[in-house]
Amino acid sequence: MEERIHSKVYYVKETKLHMNTNELQIILVLKGTIKIHKVDEAIELKENEFTFINTKLPYYIESDGAYVLSTLIDLSKFTNIFDKIEYVEFITLDTISHIEGGLKARLDYSIIDFVVKNYLYTDKSYYISEKQFNEEQLVCLLFSQYQLINYNRDFEQYYSSDLIDRYYTIVKYIIDHIHEKIKAPDILEVVYMNQTYFSQFMKKVSGIGFKEFVNYRKLAIVMNEMVHRDDALSDIANEVGITDMKSFYNIFKKYHNTSPALWKKEMTNLKDDYEEVDNEDIIHDYAMQANIMKHNESTFEKLTKYLLICKANNVNLTGMEISINPYLDCKEGEEMYYQPYKYITSALTALNPFHIKLVLNYEFKNLRQEGEKALLLNTLKVCTFRVGLAEMKKWRIIFNVDNIRDFNEAKAFKAQIEKTTSNVNVIISLQVFTK
């Protein structure tokens, strides 16, 4: 099995400045508190909190002593999700003020659930298929919910496969040419934009302008090289196309509020004071406290058994519809929290080999809880992006309502889904019966 994601538990007090060349890193605090210094911010993480360390961006850690789970994801192994995923930047949702607390908690729990299980499945042969599926689910959730451009500007207006592709074509060009003098006209020839629209596009989509983004990425490279080499700062800066040292000093001070020389002196005093912990009790205790290990046989485990029986007996299921009720399944104990992306893609994975059509059957009252509609809508968006409009035409979503108040709200949500995904068939069913 190819190594796409690997996880380790560490006891850490301090680390030197370090940069992941090709991997996205997720650091989850299992016990204690750490402070992570990134290029543009320093964040404190307590137990049950995590952050992302994006590729080619340096960081270091300080702590009085903490246990952390470090998960490294080789994004180049997931280009089936998005062909430029190696250039995607991820952010933790706690930094996004307008995302409601309930939704943040639910999404963050999903990530924690994934990375802990990924660690527990490592090197256990009977978990290989589940580990592979778990890895795919994790990266899909990251891409659909945690990528930078989702939350910087108007989500409804800008979230589209075309926008994502155009933006990361620009990011790819900048990172691939980071050691050169990067000029906007060179990029305009690649993405076919005029200068005015390009400037507006970068600012509106990413939250910062083109020049600032280039400076940020060049600074990251220089910081890493400064710590690991004794060459003159001007020589290091020249290697990434920076020739105006006065401008560079101003950029550096903006991010660090000190001179490069003083910063480098501070970095050289850091030491690597951490060790890998080969003790599964730590992660198992954490998993139990976080209710991650709670498990009953899921709908999809049951469904897979039935499908395999049909396959063994040469039963042709092509064209059949399978109707599943997400909230009913969750009440049976499948998940502590209903996680739409994981749930729906689990169903697709089970059903696709048999050419069975998926029907999602919701009691609409369950979608009226905080954050539920947003979770479902975002899931449908990324499913549309991944499987295509033609495949989405085969889906049906049924909202079962039993009062007029829910009916009007269901109609509004139906319109929102159809505006976003175009081809999903949403049906509202008014239930009139005597219990």
N, C-alpha and C positions, 0 to 999 in steps of 0.2 A: 504494500500500500504506500503510495507517495506521501511524503511528509508535508502536509500543508499547514497544519496548526500544531504547535506543541506548547505545553504549559509546565511550569515548575513553581514550587513553593520556596520562598526565600525568607530568611530572617535577616532584616536589613537595618543598619544604622546610618550608613553613608555610602554614597557612590561618587566616583569621579564623573566628569562630564562624559557622556556617551551618546552615540547616535546610531540608530538602526538604519542600515543602508537600504534594505529592501522590504523590511517587515513593518506592519502596523503592530503596535504593542498595546495591550490592555492590562493595566495594573489595578488589581482589586485588593483592598486592604481587608485581611481576614481578622486581624487583631492588632490593636495599637493605633498609632497615628503617624503619618509621614507628610513631608512637605516636598513637593516636586517643583523644581525650577525649570521652566521652559524658556523659549526664546523671548516671548513677550509677556509672560506672567508667572507668578508663583502661586500654587494652590495647595491648600491643606486638605488631606483626605483622612477621614476617620473610618472606623470599622464599617464595612458594608457599603463603602463608596469606591468608585473607580474613575479612571480617566483614560484617555487615549494618548499615546505618543505616536504621532504621525511619522512617516518615513522621511529620512534626510533632515530631521529636525533634532538638535541636541537637547539633552536634559541631564539633570543630576538630582539626587535625592538626599534629604536630611531627615533624621529621625532619632528619637531616644531608644528605639528598638521596636520593630513591628514585623508581623508576619504578613507577607503579601503573596498573592497568586499572580504570576506574570504569564501572559498568553501572547505568543508571537504568531502572527498570521502572515504567511507568504501570499500576498495579494495577487502575485503573478499567476497563481494556480487557480484563480477564480475569474478569469476573463470571460467565462461563459455567462456570468451575471452582467458584466459590463466590460467592454474590451479595453477601457482605459482605467480600470479600477485601481491600478497601481498609483495613479495620480490623484485619487480622491482624498480629500482631507476630511477627517471626522472630528466632531466636537461632542462633548458631553452635554446633555440637555439641561443640566442645572445652570448653565451659562445663558440659557435662553429664557428671558423673563416672561414672554407672553405665552409660553406653553404651560398649560394648567398643571398644578401639582399632582393630581391624580393620574394624569396621562404620563407625566414624567416617571412617577413611581412604577407604573405598570411596565413601561418600556425598559427602564433600568433593571427591574426584576428579571425581565426576559434575558438580558445580557448576562447578568450574574448567573442565572440558571444554566445558560449555555456554557459559559467558561468553566464553571465548577464541574459540570458533567463531562466536559471535554477532558479535564484533568483525570477524572475518575475512570474514564473509559480507556485511557492510554495503556497500551501493552496488554490488553485483555482481549484475546482473540474472539471470544464470543460477543464482544461489543463492536467489532470492526464495522459492520454494516451500519449500526446505529451511530457510531462515531462519525462515519463519512457523511451520513445524513445530517447529523448535528452540526458538523462544520459548515455544510452548505446553508443550513438554516441561519446560523449565526451571521455569516457574511451577508446574506440576503437582508436580514434585519438591520444590520449596520448600514447597508447601502440605502435601504428604503427610509430609514428614520434618522440616522445620525450624520449624514453627510452635510458639510458646511452650508451648501447653497440652499438647502431646504428651508432654512429659518431666518436668513438674513434679510430677505425682502418678501414681497407679496407672494405667498406660497401658491395661491390659486392661479395667479397669473403666470408664474415662471416655472412651475414644475412640469417639465415635459422631457421626453427622450431627446428631442432636438436640442433643447437648451442645454441639457446635461452634456451631450456630446460636443457641442460647440465650446462650452466653457472648458471642459477638460482637454479639448484639443489645444486650447490656448495654454493651459497649465502644463500640459505635456511638452509643448514647444519651449516654454520658459525653463523647465527643469532640465530638459535634454540639452539646452544651450546655455546652461547656467554659467559656464566658464568663458562665455563670450560677452561682448557688448551687445545687449539685447535692445533692439529698437522696434517700436510699434509697427512701422511700415513693413518689416520683415514678416510679422505675424499676420498683418492684414492680407498678405498674399496667400496665406494658408487658409484663413477662415472666410475670406471674401467679404470683408466688412469695410465700410468707409471709416475714416478716422473719428468722426464725431460719434457715430453709433457705437464704435468699439469702446471709446472712453466711457460712455454712458452704460454700456453693457457690463463692463468689468465692475464698475462701482455699484451698479444696481444688483447684480447677481451675487458677487462675493462680499460686498460690504466695504471693500477698499479699492483704490484705484490701481491701474496697471503699474505705474512707477513704484508705488509703495509695495505692491506684491513682489515685484522683482527685487527691490532692495531687501525685503524681509527674507527672501529665499537666499540671496547672496550672503547676507549677514550670517545666516545659519551655517553656511559652509565655512565662512571665515572663522567663526567662533570655534568650530570643531578643530580646524587646522591650527589655530593659535595655541590651543592647549597641548596639542600633540607634536608640535614642531617648534624649533628655535629660530626659524627664519625671520627676517625682518617683516614687520606687519605690512609694509608697502608691497613687498614681494608676494605675500599671501593674497592681499587684496587684488593685485594686478592679475593673479591667476583666475579670478572670477570676473574679470573685466572692469574692476574698479580702479580708476586712475586719479580721480579727484579725492585726495585723502582728507581734505577739509570737510567735504560733503560726507565722507564716510564717518569721520569722528562725530559729526552731528547726528547721523543715523544711529550710531552706536549709543551715544548718550541718551537719545530719545528712548531707547529700549532698556538701558541699564543704569542710567543716571550716574554714570561714572566713566572714567577714561578706559580705553582698552588695556593699558598697562596695569592699572590697579585691578581691573577685572581678572586679567590673566594671573596676577599674583594670588588673588583669592582662589582661583581655580586650582592652582598648583598645590595649594594647601589641603585640598580634598584628598581623601583616600578611599579605596574600595574596602569597606567594612561590611561585608554581607556574606552569607553562605547559603547554599542550597539545603533545604530541609527534607530529609528522606523519612518522613513520618506521616503516614496517611491519617493518623488520628486527628491531626490538626484540621485537615480539610474535611474529614468526616464530621467532626464536631461542628465545624462551621456550617456544613450542609444541613445537618440536623436542625441547628438553630434557625437557619433560613428557610426551613421546610422544603428544601430542594429534593431530599431523598424520598419524600412521600410519593408513592406510586401504586396505582392500580392498573390493571390491564386496560389499555386505551381503546377507543373506538377503532383506531386504525390497526391496532394489533389484532382485534377481533375481525375487522374487515379483511385484512390481509389473509387470515386463515380461511375465510369463506372464499375469497378469490382464488387462492391456491387450490382449494378443493374443486372449484369450477374448472380451473385450468387442467387439473389432473384428469377430470372426467370429460374433457373436450366440450364443455358448455360454452357456446358462443354468446358473449355478453355485449357485443357491439351494439351501440345505440341505446342500451339500458340507462335509465336514470337512477342514481343513488342519492337519496335525500338524507342529509345529516343535520342534526340540530345542535349547534355549538354549545348552547348554554345547558341543555339537557345532559350532554356528554360531560360537561365540566362539573355539574352537580353530582355526577357519578364518581367524581374524584380524579378525572384525568389530569387536570391542572389546578394548581392553587389559584392561579389567575388565568382567565381566558386570554390567550395570546393569538390574535387573529392571523398574523402572518404564518406563525408556526402551524396553527390548526389547519388553515386552508391549503397551504402548500404540502402539508402532510397528506391531506386528502387527495390532492392532485397527483402526488408521487405514487400513492397506492392505486389510483384509478386509471392513470394515463396508459399503462401497458395494455389495458383491457378495452380502451376506447369507450369508456363509460362517461356519461354526462353528469356533471356535478350540480346538485341542487342544494343551496343553503337555506335552511328553514328556520327563521327567527321568530320568536315571540317578541314583538316590537317593544314591549314594555322593558325588556332587558337592555335594549339599546338606548333607553332614555337615561341611563346612569351616566355619571360624569365621565367624559372621555371616550365612551364606547363608539359613538358614531365616527369620531375622528380616527380611531384605531382601524375601524372597518374600511373607511374611505381611503386612508393611506395604503392599506393592504391591497385594495382593488387597483389603486394607481400603479403600484409596483408590479402587480400581477399582469396588468395590461402591458406594461413596458416589457416584461419578460416573455410572456407567451404570445403576445400579439392580439390585435383586434379580432381576427378571425376566430381564434380559439375562445376568446371571451364571449363570442356570440352563442356558444354552446352552453354557457352557464345560465342558471336561473337562480334568482334570490327571491324568496317569498317572505314578506313581512305579514305576520298574523296579528291583526288588531281586533280588539273587542269593545272599543268605544270610539266615539267621534273625535275626541281630543287626540288620541293616538293616530287616528286616520289622517287628520290634517297634517300632523307632524311627519307621518310616514310619507305622505305625498311630497312634502317639501324635501325630505331626504332622498326620495326616489329621484326627484328632479336634479338634485345635487350630484348623485351618482351618475346619472345619465349624461349630465354636462361634463363630468370629469372623465368618464370611461367610454362614452358613446354607445358601446355595443352590448353592455350587460343588460340582460332582460330582468327587470325588477317588477314583481307582481305584489300587489297589496290584497290580502285576503281578509275580509271582514267576517269574523266568527260570530255567528248567531246561533247559540244552542243552549240547552238547559243542562246544567251539571247534575 
